[in-house]
Amino acid sequence: MSSVFSVIFEIIKKLFMIILERILKLIEENQITAYKLTSDCGLSNSAVSDWKSNKAKPGTDAVVKLAKYFNVSTDYLLGLTENPKPHY
């Protein structure tokens, strides 16, 4: 049973790494600061640095806010597609 939990843990860990990589890439591409992003999205000022240091993980609400802010799909942020554009 513990091997199942180990596999699940690794999948979740990889998912959060993908989300963080995509967020950081979008911050750089849009030439904004993490502070501006969190301020504009109504997130805590330390959200991005907390995610980078593994003090916290972006929740569902944050992922949705970030997708809307950057005009990308949540599927893109989650690493489910390479196409960043939302599918309306």
mmCIF file as gemmi writes it, N, C-alpha and C atoms, coordinates in Angstrom:
data_model
loop_
_atom_site.group_PDB
_atom_site.id
_atom_site.type_symbol
_atom_site.label_atom_id
_atom_site.label_alt_id
_atom_site.label_comp_id
_atom_site.label_asym_id
_atom_site.label_entity_id
_atom_site.label_seq_id
_atom_site.pdbx_PDB_ins_code
_atom_site.Cartn_x
_atom_site.Cartn_y
_atom_site.Cartn_z
_atom_site.occupancy
_atom_site.B_iso_or_equiv
_atom_site.pdbx_formal_charge
_atom_site.auth_seq_id
_atom_site.auth_asym_id
_atom_site.pdbx_PDB_model_num
ATOM 1 N N . MET Axp A 1 ? 0.809 -1.193 0 1 0 ? 1 A 1
ATOM 2 C CA . MET Axp A 1 ? 0 0 0 1 0 ? 1 A 1
ATOM 3 C C . MET Axp A 1 ? 0.858 1.265 0 1 0 ? 1 A 1
ATOM 4 N N . SER Axp A 2 ? 1.981 1.239 0.702 1 0 ? 2 A 1
ATOM 5 C CA . SER Axp A 2 ? 2.829 2.431 0.765 1 0 ? 2 A 1
ATOM 6 C C . SER Axp A 2 ? 3.426 2.765 -0.593 1 0 ? 2 A 1
ATOM 7 N N . SER Axp A 3 ? 3.632 1.758 -1.457 1 0 ? 3 A 1
ATOM 8 C CA . SER Axp A 3 ? 4.164 2.047 -2.789 1 0 ? 3 A 1
ATOM 9 C C . SER Axp A 3 ? 3.136 2.814 -3.62 1 0 ? 3 A 1
ATOM 10 N N . VAL Axp A 4 ? 1.853 2.55 -3.393 1 0 ? 4 A 1
ATOM 11 C CA . VAL Axp A 4 ? 0.801 3.291 -4.086 1 0 ? 4 A 1
ATOM 12 C C . VAL Axp A 4 ? 0.854 4.755 -3.669 1 0 ? 4 A 1
ATOM 13 N N . PHE Axp A 5 ? 1.002 5.002 -2.373 1 0 ? 5 A 1
ATOM 14 C CA . PHE Axp A 5 ? 1.098 6.368 -1.885 1 0 ? 5 A 1
ATOM 15 C C . PHE Axp A 5 ? 2.352 7.058 -2.407 1 0 ? 5 A 1
ATOM 16 N N . SER Axp A 6 ? 3.435 6.341 -2.525 1 0 ? 6 A 1
ATOM 17 C CA . SER Axp A 6 ? 4.672 6.908 -3.062 1 0 ? 6 A 1
ATOM 18 C C . SER Axp A 6 ? 4.485 7.342 -4.507 1 0 ? 6 A 1
ATOM 19 N N . VAL Axp A 7 ? 3.804 6.525 -5.282 1 0 ? 7 A 1
ATOM 20 C CA . VAL Axp A 7 ? 3.543 6.851 -6.688 1 0 ? 7 A 1
ATOM 21 C C . VAL Axp A 7 ? 2.642 8.075 -6.775 1 0 ? 7 A 1
ATOM 22 N N . ILE Axp A 8 ? 1.588 8.107 -5.974 1 0 ? 8 A 1
ATOM 23 C CA . ILE Axp A 8 ? 0.665 9.242 -5.974 1 0 ? 8 A 1
ATOM 24 C C . ILE Axp A 8 ? 1.404 10.513 -5.561 1 0 ? 8 A 1
ATOM 25 N N . PHE Axp A 9 ? 2.226 10.414 -4.535 1 0 ? 9 A 1
ATOM 26 C CA . PHE Axp A 9 ? 3 11.569 -4.068 1 0 ? 9 A 1
ATOM 27 C C . PHE Axp A 9 ? 3.897 12.099 -5.181 1 0 ? 9 A 1
ATOM 28 N N . GLU Axp A 10 ? 4.56 11.226 -5.898 1 0 ? 10 A 1
ATOM 29 C CA . GLU Axp A 10 ? 5.458 11.647 -6.988 1 0 ? 10 A 1
ATOM 30 C C . GLU Axp A 10 ? 4.683 12.315 -8.118 1 0 ? 10 A 1
ATOM 31 N N . ILE Axp A 11 ? 3.5 11.814 -8.415 1 0 ? 11 A 1
ATOM 32 C CA . ILE Axp A 11 ? 2.662 12.417 -9.461 1 0 ? 11 A 1
ATOM 33 C C . ILE Axp A 11 ? 2.249 13.82 -9.052 1 0 ? 11 A 1
ATOM 34 N N . ILE Axp A 12 ? 1.806 13.967 -7.817 1 0 ? 12 A 1
ATOM 35 C CA . ILE Axp A 12 ? 1.389 15.279 -7.323 1 0 ? 12 A 1
ATOM 36 C C . ILE Axp A 12 ? 2.564 16.243 -7.297 1 0 ? 12 A 1
ATOM 37 N N . LYS Axp A 13 ? 3.708 15.768 -6.857 1 0 ? 13 A 1
ATOM 38 C CA . LYS Axp A 13 ? 4.917 16.597 -6.816 1 0 ? 13 A 1
ATOM 39 C C . LYS Axp A 13 ? 5.271 17.092 -8.224 1 0 ? 13 A 1
ATOM 40 N N . LYS Axp A 14 ? 5.191 16.198 -9.201 1 0 ? 14 A 1
ATOM 41 C CA . LYS Axp A 14 ? 5.5 16.573 -10.578 1 0 ? 14 A 1
ATOM 42 C C . LYS Axp A 14 ? 4.477 17.582 -11.112 1 0 ? 14 A 1
ATOM 43 N N . LEU Axp A 15 ? 3.213 17.387 -10.78 1 0 ? 15 A 1
ATOM 44 C CA . LEU Axp A 15 ? 2.164 18.31 -11.211 1 0 ? 15 A 1
ATOM 45 C C . LEU Axp A 15 ? 2.441 19.72 -10.708 1 0 ? 15 A 1
ATOM 46 N N . PHE Axp A 16 ? 2.788 19.854 -9.43 1 0 ? 16 A 1
ATOM 47 C CA . PHE Axp A 16 ? 3.064 21.174 -8.88 1 0 ? 16 A 1
ATOM 48 C C . PHE Axp A 16 ? 4.322 21.789 -9.48 1 0 ? 16 A 1
ATOM 49 N N . MET Axp A 17 ? 5.293 20.976 -9.836 1 0 ? 17 A 1
ATOM 50 C CA . MET Axp A 17 ? 6.492 21.49 -10.505 1 0 ? 17 A 1
ATOM 51 C C . MET Axp A 17 ? 6.131 22.055 -11.874 1 0 ? 17 A 1
ATOM 52 N N . ILE Axp A 18 ? 5.261 21.355 -12.594 1 0 ? 18 A 1
ATOM 53 C CA . ILE Axp A 18 ? 4.825 21.822 -13.916 1 0 ? 18 A 1
ATOM 54 C C . ILE Axp A 18 ? 4.079 23.145 -13.784 1 0 ? 18 A 1
ATOM 55 N N . ILE Axp A 19 ? 3.148 23.214 -12.823 1 0 ? 19 A 1
ATOM 56 C CA . ILE Axp A 19 ? 2.382 24.444 -12.623 1 0 ? 19 A 1
ATOM 57 C C . ILE Axp A 19 ? 3.329 25.605 -12.332 1 0 ? 19 A 1
ATOM 58 N N . LEU Axp A 20 ? 4.263 25.415 -11.426 1 0 ? 20 A 1
ATOM 59 C CA . LEU Axp A 20 ? 5.191 26.478 -11.07 1 0 ? 20 A 1
ATOM 60 C C . LEU Axp A 20 ? 6.052 26.887 -12.259 1 0 ? 20 A 1
ATOM 61 N N . GLU Axp A 21 ? 6.544 25.93 -13.018 1 0 ? 21 A 1
ATOM 62 C CA . GLU Axp A 21 ? 7.354 26.246 -14.199 1 0 ? 21 A 1
ATOM 63 C C . GLU Axp A 21 ? 6.564 27.097 -15.19 1 0 ? 21 A 1
ATOM 64 N N . ARG Axp A 22 ? 5.302 26.737 -15.397 1 0 ? 22 A 1
ATOM 65 C CA . ARG Axp A 22 ? 4.469 27.487 -16.351 1 0 ? 22 A 1
ATOM 66 C C . ARG Axp A 22 ? 4.194 28.896 -15.831 1 0 ? 22 A 1
ATOM 67 N N . ILE Axp A 23 ? 3.911 29.03 -14.538 1 0 ? 23 A 1
ATOM 68 C CA . ILE Axp A 23 ? 3.657 30.351 -13.962 1 0 ? 23 A 1
ATOM 69 C C . ILE Axp A 23 ? 4.901 31.231 -14.103 1 0 ? 23 A 1
ATOM 70 N N . LEU Axp A 24 ? 6.053 30.696 -13.771 1 0 ? 24 A 1
ATOM 71 C CA . LEU Axp A 24 ? 7.289 31.472 -13.865 1 0 ? 24 A 1
ATOM 72 C C . LEU Axp A 24 ? 7.594 31.858 -15.311 1 0 ? 24 A 1
ATOM 73 N N . LYS Axp A 25 ? 7.316 30.964 -16.239 1 0 ? 25 A 1
ATOM 74 C CA . LYS Axp A 25 ? 7.518 31.256 -17.658 1 0 ? 25 A 1
ATOM 75 C C . LYS Axp A 25 ? 6.603 32.399 -18.102 1 0 ? 25 A 1
ATOM 76 N N . LEU Axp A 26 ? 5.354 32.364 -17.672 1 0 ? 26 A 1
ATOM 77 C CA . LEU Axp A 26 ? 4.403 33.417 -18.042 1 0 ? 26 A 1
ATOM 78 C C . LEU Axp A 26 ? 4.772 34.761 -17.409 1 0 ? 26 A 1
ATOM 79 N N . ILE Axp A 27 ? 5.262 34.722 -16.186 1 0 ? 27 A 1
ATOM 80 C CA . ILE Axp A 27 ? 5.725 35.954 -15.542 1 0 ? 27 A 1
ATOM 81 C C . ILE Axp A 27 ? 6.848 36.575 -16.368 1 0 ? 27 A 1
ATOM 82 N N . GLU Axp A 28 ? 7.795 35.752 -16.776 1 0 ? 28 A 1
ATOM 83 C CA . GLU Axp A 28 ? 8.925 36.244 -17.567 1 0 ? 28 A 1
ATOM 84 C C . GLU Axp A 28 ? 8.473 36.737 -18.932 1 0 ? 28 A 1
ATOM 85 N N . GLU Axp A 29 ? 7.647 35.949 -19.618 1 0 ? 29 A 1
ATOM 86 C CA . GLU Axp A 29 ? 7.184 36.33 -20.957 1 0 ? 29 A 1
ATOM 87 C C . GLU Axp A 29 ? 6.403 37.642 -20.938 1 0 ? 29 A 1
ATOM 88 N N . ASN Axp A 30 ? 5.659 37.868 -19.871 1 0 ? 30 A 1
ATOM 89 C CA . ASN Axp A 30 ? 4.84 39.075 -19.767 1 0 ? 30 A 1
ATOM 90 C C . ASN Axp A 30 ? 5.564 40.228 -19.086 1 0 ? 30 A 1
ATOM 91 N N . GLN Axp A 31 ? 6.816 39.98 -18.716 1 0 ? 31 A 1
ATOM 92 C CA . GLN Axp A 31 ? 7.672 40.998 -18.113 1 0 ? 31 A 1
ATOM 93 C C . GLN Axp A 31 ? 7.001 41.726 -16.951 1 0 ? 31 A 1
ATOM 94 N N . ILE Axp A 32 ? 6.477 40.916 -16.033 1 0 ? 32 A 1
ATOM 95 C CA . ILE Axp A 32 ? 5.867 41.467 -14.835 1 0 ? 32 A 1
ATOM 96 C C . ILE Axp A 32 ? 6.584 40.892 -13.616 1 0 ? 32 A 1
ATOM 97 N N . THR Axp A 33 ? 6.365 41.504 -12.506 1 0 ? 33 A 1
ATOM 98 C CA . THR Axp A 33 ? 6.946 40.984 -11.269 1 0 ? 33 A 1
ATOM 99 C C . THR Axp A 33 ? 5.953 40.043 -10.595 1 0 ? 33 A 1
ATOM 100 N N . ALA Axp A 34 ? 6.487 39.203 -9.741 1 0 ? 34 A 1
ATOM 101 C CA . ALA Axp A 34 ? 5.622 38.32 -8.963 1 0 ? 34 A 1
ATOM 102 C C . ALA Axp A 34 ? 4.693 39.15 -8.089 1 0 ? 34 A 1
ATOM 103 N N . TYR Axp A 35 ? 5.201 40.279 -7.584 1 0 ? 35 A 1
ATOM 104 C CA . TYR Axp A 35 ? 4.374 41.153 -6.752 1 0 ? 35 A 1
ATOM 105 C C . TYR Axp A 35 ? 3.185 41.692 -7.546 1 0 ? 35 A 1
ATOM 106 N N . LYS Axp A 36 ? 3.426 42.148 -8.776 1 0 ? 36 A 1
ATOM 107 C CA . LYS Axp A 36 ? 2.332 42.662 -9.611 1 0 ? 36 A 1
ATOM 108 C C . LYS Axp A 36 ? 1.315 41.563 -9.877 1 0 ? 36 A 1
ATOM 109 N N . LEU Axp A 37 ? 1.801 40.382 -10.185 1 0 ? 37 A 1
ATOM 110 C CA . LEU Axp A 37 ? 0.904 39.26 -10.461 1 0 ? 37 A 1
ATOM 111 C C . LEU Axp A 37 ? 0.001 38.969 -9.262 1 0 ? 37 A 1
ATOM 112 N N . THR Axp A 38 ? 0.612 38.828 -8.096 1 0 ? 38 A 1
ATOM 113 C CA . THR Axp A 38 ? -0.185 38.481 -6.918 1 0 ? 38 A 1
ATOM 114 C C . THR Axp A 38 ? -1.127 39.621 -6.549 1 0 ? 38 A 1
ATOM 115 N N . SER Axp A 39 ? -0.674 40.845 -6.705 1 0 ? 39 A 1
ATOM 116 C CA . SER Axp A 39 ? -1.522 42 -6.414 1 0 ? 39 A 1
ATOM 117 C C . SER Axp A 39 ? -2.716 42.044 -7.363 1 0 ? 39 A 1
ATOM 118 N N . ASP Axp A 40 ? -2.464 41.888 -8.652 1 0 ? 40 A 1
ATOM 119 C CA . ASP Axp A 40 ? -3.532 41.937 -9.659 1 0 ? 40 A 1
ATOM 120 C C . ASP Axp A 40 ? -4.525 40.781 -9.505 1 0 ? 40 A 1
ATOM 121 N N . CYS Axp A 41 ? -4.039 39.639 -9.033 1 0 ? 41 A 1
ATOM 122 C CA . CYS Axp A 41 ? -4.898 38.452 -8.919 1 0 ? 41 A 1
ATOM 123 C C . CYS Axp A 41 ? -5.525 38.294 -7.539 1 0 ? 41 A 1
ATOM 124 N N . GLY Axp A 42 ? -5.187 39.179 -6.623 1 0 ? 42 A 1
ATOM 125 C CA . GLY Axp A 42 ? -5.754 39.086 -5.288 1 0 ? 42 A 1
ATOM 126 C C . GLY Axp A 42 ? -5.187 37.945 -4.461 1 0 ? 42 A 1
ATOM 127 N N . LEU Axp A 43 ? -3.942 37.59 -4.74 1 0 ? 43 A 1
ATOM 128 C CA . LEU Axp A 43 ? -3.265 36.532 -3.993 1 0 ? 43 A 1
ATOM 129 C C . LEU Axp A 43 ? -2.343 37.177 -2.956 1 0 ? 43 A 1
ATOM 130 N N . SER Axp A 44 ? -1.899 36.407 -1.99 1 0 ? 44 A 1
ATOM 131 C CA . SER Axp A 44 ? -0.979 36.96 -0.992 1 0 ? 44 A 1
ATOM 132 C C . SER Axp A 44 ? 0.312 37.388 -1.689 1 0 ? 44 A 1
ATOM 133 N N . ASN Axp A 45 ? 0.922 38.436 -1.167 1 0 ? 45 A 1
ATOM 134 C CA . ASN Axp A 45 ? 2.149 38.967 -1.77 1 0 ? 45 A 1
ATOM 135 C C . ASN Axp A 45 ? 3.261 37.935 -1.834 1 0 ? 45 A 1
ATOM 136 N N . SER Axp A 46 ? 3.251 36.998 -0.924 1 0 ? 46 A 1
ATOM 137 C CA . SER Axp A 46 ? 4.32 35.999 -0.879 1 0 ? 46 A 1
ATOM 138 C C . SER Axp A 46 ? 3.963 34.703 -1.607 1 0 ? 46 A 1
ATOM 139 N N . ALA Axp A 47 ? 2.831 34.666 -2.294 1 0 ? 47 A 1
ATOM 140 C CA . ALA Axp A 47 ? 2.358 33.419 -2.908 1 0 ? 47 A 1
ATOM 141 C C . ALA Axp A 47 ? 3.409 32.779 -3.812 1 0 ? 47 A 1
ATOM 142 N N . VAL Axp A 48 ? 3.95 33.529 -4.749 1 0 ? 48 A 1
ATOM 143 C CA . VAL Axp A 48 ? 4.9 32.948 -5.707 1 0 ? 48 A 1
ATOM 144 C C . VAL Axp A 48 ? 6.16 32.468 -4.991 1 0 ? 48 A 1
ATOM 145 N N . SER Axp A 49 ? 6.679 33.273 -4.076 1 0 ? 49 A 1
ATOM 146 C CA . SER Axp A 49 ? 7.886 32.833 -3.364 1 0 ? 49 A 1
ATOM 147 C C . SER Axp A 49 ? 7.579 31.632 -2.468 1 0 ? 49 A 1
ATOM 148 N N . ASP Axp A 50 ? 6.382 31.576 -1.9 1 0 ? 50 A 1
ATOM 149 C CA . ASP Axp A 50 ? 5.993 30.402 -1.109 1 0 ? 50 A 1
ATOM 150 C C . ASP Axp A 50 ? 5.907 29.155 -1.986 1 0 ? 50 A 1
ATOM 151 N N . TRP Axp A 51 ? 5.399 29.31 -3.203 1 0 ? 51 A 1
ATOM 152 C CA . TRP Axp A 51 ? 5.328 28.166 -4.123 1 0 ? 51 A 1
ATOM 153 C C . TRP Axp A 51 ? 6.728 27.717 -4.51 1 0 ? 51 A 1
ATOM 154 N N . LYS Axp A 52 ? 7.608 28.688 -4.772 1 0 ? 52 A 1
ATOM 155 C CA . LYS Axp A 52 ? 8.98 28.358 -5.178 1 0 ? 52 A 1
ATOM 156 C C . LYS Axp A 52 ? 9.743 27.641 -4.069 1 0 ? 52 A 1
ATOM 157 N N . SER Axp A 53 ? 9.471 27.995 -2.83 1 0 ? 53 A 1
ATOM 158 C CA . SER Axp A 53 ? 10.187 27.397 -1.703 1 0 ? 53 A 1
ATOM 159 C C . SER Axp A 53 ? 9.453 26.207 -1.091 1 0 ? 53 A 1
ATOM 160 N N . ASN Axp A 54 ? 8.391 25.767 -1.743 1 0 ? 54 A 1
ATOM 161 C CA . ASN Axp A 54 ? 7.576 24.638 -1.272 1 0 ? 54 A 1
ATOM 162 C C . ASN Axp A 54 ? 6.916 24.871 0.079 1 0 ? 54 A 1
ATOM 163 N N . LYS Axp A 55 ? 6.733 26.133 0.451 1 0 ? 55 A 1
ATOM 164 C CA . LYS Axp A 55 ? 6.004 26.448 1.678 1 0 ? 55 A 1
ATOM 165 C C . LYS Axp A 55 ? 4.506 26.316 1.462 1 0 ? 55 A 1
ATOM 166 N N . ALA Axp A 56 ? 4.091 26.427 0.2 1 0 ? 56 A 1
ATOM 167 C CA . ALA Axp A 56 ? 2.678 26.333 -0.155 1 0 ? 56 A 1
ATOM 168 C C . ALA Axp A 56 ? 2.568 25.855 -1.59 1 0 ? 56 A 1
ATOM 169 N N . LYS Axp A 57 ? 1.39 25.428 -1.962 1 0 ? 57 A 1
ATOM 170 C CA . LYS Axp A 57 ? 1.1 24.993 -3.329 1 0 ? 57 A 1
ATOM 171 C C . LYS Axp A 57 ? -0.052 25.833 -3.866 1 0 ? 57 A 1
ATOM 172 N N . PRO Axp A 58 ? -0.04 26.149 -5.157 1 0 ? 58 A 1
ATOM 173 C CA . PRO Axp A 58 ? -1.166 26.908 -5.713 1 0 ? 58 A 1
ATOM 174 C C . PRO Axp A 58 ? -2.438 26.061 -5.693 1 0 ? 58 A 1
ATOM 175 N N . GLY Axp A 59 ? -3.474 26.615 -5.125 1 0 ? 59 A 1
ATOM 176 C CA . GLY Axp A 59 ? -4.748 25.914 -5.063 1 0 ? 59 A 1
ATOM 177 C C . GLY Axp A 59 ? -5.553 26.112 -6.333 1 0 ? 59 A 1
ATOM 178 N N . THR Axp A 60 ? -6.699 25.487 -6.371 1 0 ? 60 A 1
ATOM 179 C CA . THR Axp A 60 ? -7.581 25.565 -7.539 1 0 ? 60 A 1
ATOM 180 C C . THR Axp A 60 ? -7.952 27.005 -7.854 1 0 ? 60 A 1
ATOM 181 N N . ASP Axp A 61 ? -8.328 27.769 -6.832 1 0 ? 61 A 1
ATOM 182 C CA . ASP Axp A 61 ? -8.708 29.161 -7.059 1 0 ? 61 A 1
ATOM 183 C C . ASP Axp A 61 ? -7.563 29.959 -7.676 1 0 ? 61 A 1
ATOM 184 N N . ALA Axp A 62 ? -6.361 29.749 -7.179 1 0 ? 62 A 1
ATOM 185 C CA . ALA Axp A 62 ? -5.199 30.466 -7.71 1 0 ? 62 A 1
ATOM 186 C C . ALA Axp A 62 ? -4.943 30.081 -9.164 1 0 ? 62 A 1
ATOM 187 N N . VAL Axp A 63 ? -5.029 28.802 -9.474 1 0 ? 63 A 1
ATOM 188 C CA . VAL Axp A 63 ? -4.8 28.342 -10.854 1 0 ? 63 A 1
ATOM 189 C C . VAL Axp A 63 ? -5.813 28.987 -11.802 1 0 ? 63 A 1
ATOM 190 N N . VAL Axp A 64 ? -7.067 29.045 -11.39 1 0 ? 64 A 1
ATOM 191 C CA . VAL Axp A 64 ? -8.108 29.657 -12.23 1 0 ? 64 A 1
ATOM 192 C C . VAL Axp A 64 ? -7.839 31.152 -12.403 1 0 ? 64 A 1
ATOM 193 N N . LYS Axp A 65 ? -7.501 31.849 -11.312 1 0 ? 65 A 1
ATOM 194 C CA . LYS Axp A 65 ? -7.198 33.277 -11.4 1 0 ? 65 A 1
ATOM 195 C C . LYS Axp A 65 ? -6.007 33.534 -12.316 1 0 ? 65 A 1
ATOM 196 N N . LEU Axp A 66 ? -4.973 32.712 -12.19 1 0 ? 66 A 1
ATOM 197 C CA . LEU Axp A 66 ? -3.777 32.888 -13.016 1 0 ? 66 A 1
ATOM 198 C C . LEU Axp A 66 ? -4.073 32.616 -14.486 1 0 ? 66 A 1
ATOM 199 N N . ALA Axp A 67 ? -4.869 31.595 -14.76 1 0 ? 67 A 1
ATOM 200 C CA . ALA Axp A 67 ? -5.24 31.284 -16.146 1 0 ? 67 A 1
ATOM 201 C C . ALA Axp A 67 ? -5.991 32.459 -16.766 1 0 ? 67 A 1
ATOM 202 N N . LYS Axp A 68 ? -6.921 33.024 -16.019 1 0 ? 68 A 1
ATOM 203 C CA . LYS Axp A 68 ? -7.67 34.179 -16.525 1 0 ? 68 A 1
ATOM 204 C C . LYS Axp A 68 ? -6.748 35.379 -16.717 1 0 ? 68 A 1
ATOM 205 N N . TYR Axp A 69 ? -5.874 35.623 -15.765 1 0 ? 69 A 1
ATOM 206 C CA . TYR Axp A 69 ? -4.957 36.755 -15.827 1 0 ? 69 A 1
ATOM 207 C C . TYR Axp A 69 ? -4.069 36.681 -17.063 1 0 ? 69 A 1
ATOM 208 N N . PHE Axp A 70 ? -3.514 35.506 -17.328 1 0 ? 70 A 1
ATOM 209 C CA . PHE Axp A 70 ? -2.598 35.342 -18.457 1 0 ? 70 A 1
ATOM 210 C C . PHE Axp A 70 ? -3.305 34.961 -19.752 1 0 ? 70 A 1
ATOM 211 N N . ASN Axp A 71 ? -4.628 34.792 -19.695 1 0 ? 71 A 1
ATOM 212 C CA . ASN Axp A 71 ? -5.414 34.36 -20.85 1 0 ? 71 A 1
ATOM 213 C C . ASN Axp A 71 ? -4.892 33.041 -21.423 1 0 ? 71 A 1
ATOM 214 N N . VAL Axp A 72 ? -4.679 32.094 -20.524 1 0 ? 72 A 1
ATOM 215 C CA . VAL Axp A 72 ? -4.284 30.743 -20.912 1 0 ? 72 A 1
ATOM 216 C C . VAL Axp A 72 ? -5.284 29.773 -20.292 1 0 ? 72 A 1
ATOM 217 N N . SER Axp A 73 ? -5.273 28.555 -20.765 1 0 ? 73 A 1
ATOM 218 C CA . SER Axp A 73 ? -6.189 27.57 -20.209 1 0 ? 73 A 1
ATOM 219 C C . SER Axp A 73 ? -5.621 26.981 -18.917 1 0 ? 73 A 1
ATOM 220 N N . THR Axp A 74 ? -6.519 26.528 -18.074 1 0 ? 74 A 1
ATOM 221 C CA . THR Axp A 74 ? -6.07 25.826 -16.872 1 0 ? 74 A 1
ATOM 222 C C . THR Axp A 74 ? -5.379 24.528 -17.279 1 0 ? 74 A 1
ATOM 223 N N . ASP Axp A 75 ? -5.816 23.925 -18.378 1 0 ? 75 A 1
ATOM 224 C CA . ASP Axp A 75 ? -5.146 22.712 -18.865 1 0 ? 75 A 1
ATOM 225 C C . ASP Axp A 75 ? -3.673 22.993 -19.159 1 0 ? 75 A 1
ATOM 226 N N . TYR Axp A 76 ? -3.388 24.17 -19.692 1 0 ? 76 A 1
ATOM 227 C CA . TYR Axp A 76 ? -1.997 24.544 -19.961 1 0 ? 76 A 1
ATOM 228 C C . TYR Axp A 76 ? -1.214 24.662 -18.657 1 0 ? 76 A 1
ATOM 229 N N . LEU Axp A 77 ? -1.769 25.373 -17.682 1 0 ? 77 A 1
ATOM 230 C CA . LEU Axp A 77 ? -1.071 25.53 -16.402 1 0 ? 77 A 1
ATOM 231 C C . LEU Axp A 77 ? -0.842 24.185 -15.719 1 0 ? 77 A 1
ATOM 232 N N . LEU Axp A 78 ? -1.775 23.263 -15.897 1 0 ? 78 A 1
ATOM 233 C CA . LEU Axp A 78 ? -1.66 21.947 -15.271 1 0 ? 78 A 1
ATOM 234 C C . LEU Axp A 78 ? -0.778 20.988 -16.057 1 0 ? 78 A 1
ATOM 235 N N . GLY Axp A 79 ? -0.305 21.419 -17.217 1 0 ? 79 A 1
ATOM 236 C CA . GLY Axp A 79 ? 0.568 20.567 -18.017 1 0 ? 79 A 1
ATOM 237 C C . GLY Axp A 79 ? -0.171 19.525 -18.83 1 0 ? 79 A 1
ATOM 238 N N . LEU Axp A 80 ? -1.473 19.72 -19.022 1 0 ? 80 A 1
ATOM 239 C CA . LEU Axp A 80 ? -2.262 18.749 -19.788 1 0 ? 80 A 1
ATOM 240 C C . LEU Axp A 80 ? -2.221 19.011 -21.282 1 0 ? 80 A 1
ATOM 241 N N . THR Axp A 81 ? -1.758 20.192 -21.663 1 0 ? 81 A 1
ATOM 242 C CA . THR Axp A 81 ? -1.609 20.546 -23.066 1 0 ? 81 A 1
ATOM 243 C C . THR Axp A 81 ? -0.441 21.506 -23.202 1 0 ? 81 A 1
ATOM 244 N N . GLU Axp A 82 ? 0.139 21.53 -24.377 1 0 ? 82 A 1
ATOM 245 C CA . GLU Axp A 82 ? 1.203 22.49 -24.677 1 0 ? 82 A 1
ATOM 246 C C . GLU Axp A 82 ? 0.629 23.765 -25.283 1 0 ? 82 A 1
ATOM 247 N N . ASN Axp A 83 ? -0.638 23.729 -25.656 1 0 ? 83 A 1
ATOM 248 C CA . ASN Axp A 83 ? -1.307 24.879 -26.252 1 0 ? 83 A 1
ATOM 249 C C . ASN Axp A 83 ? -1.83 25.779 -25.133 1 0 ? 83 A 1
ATOM 250 N N . PRO Axp A 84 ? -1.269 26.973 -24.991 1 0 ? 84 A 1
ATOM 251 C CA . PRO Axp A 84 ? -1.674 27.821 -23.877 1 0 ? 84 A 1
ATOM 252 C C . PRO Axp A 84 ? -3.035 28.482 -24.029 1 0 ? 84 A 1
ATOM 253 N N . LYS Axp A 85 ? -3.551 28.54 -25.243 1 0 ? 85 A 1
ATOM 254 C CA . LYS Axp A 85 ? -4.783 29.29 -25.47 1 0 ? 85 A 1
ATOM 255 C C . LYS Axp A 85 ? -5.99 28.54 -24.912 1 0 ? 85 A 1
ATOM 256 N N . PRO Axp A 86 ? -6.885 29.297 -24.268 1 0 ? 86 A 1
ATOM 257 C CA . PRO Axp A 86 ? -8.098 28.664 -23.723 1 0 ? 86 A 1
ATOM 258 C C . PRO Axp A 86 ? -8.999 28.17 -24.847 1 0 ? 86 A 1
ATOM 259 N N . HIS Axp A 87 ? -9.779 27.167 -24.547 1 0 ? 87 A 1
ATOM 260 C CA . HIS Axp A 87 ? -10.711 26.574 -25.498 1 0 ? 87 A 1
ATOM 261 C C . HIS Axp A 87 ? -12.122 26.998 -25.121 1 0 ? 87 A 1
ATOM 262 N N . TYR Axp A 88 ? -12.601 28.08 -25.751 1 0 ? 88 A 1
ATOM 263 C CA . TYR Axp A 88 ? -13.955 28.575 -25.445 1 0 ? 88 A 1
ATOM 264 C C . TYR Axp A 88 ? -14.955 27.935 -26.349 1 0 ? 88 A 1
